[in-house]
Amino acid sequence: MELEIEHWRPRFVLIMSGVDWAGPLFSELGLGFTYLDSDSIQAVFRLADTKCVVVPHPQGKRERPIIDAVITAAAPPLMFEVEHIVPESGDQPR
């Protein structure tokens, strides 16, 4: 993953596996991340200039809160405080 990010130099990477799956991989690779106790954004970290965000696997979950949180997280600058990236409650499912 680090080599791909170094080669392609994306500005933003979205990992849609959830921190339960991705966390051990990141630890094994020596990547530190900030765990967020959120239903939408579960972890954030940087690899060089790339913003990386981990969201839960979307199957069977309300999509709108995850989509809204990702749109907010992708906007520069990446906000690490939970209140800035988690959409307000009350969103209606589509």
Buried (B, 14 or more C-beta within 10 A) or exposed (E): BEEEBEEEEBEBBBBBBBBEEBBEEBEEEEBEBBEBEBBBBBBBBBBEEBBBBBBBEEEEBBEBBBBBBBEBBBEEEBBBEBEBBBBEEEBEEE
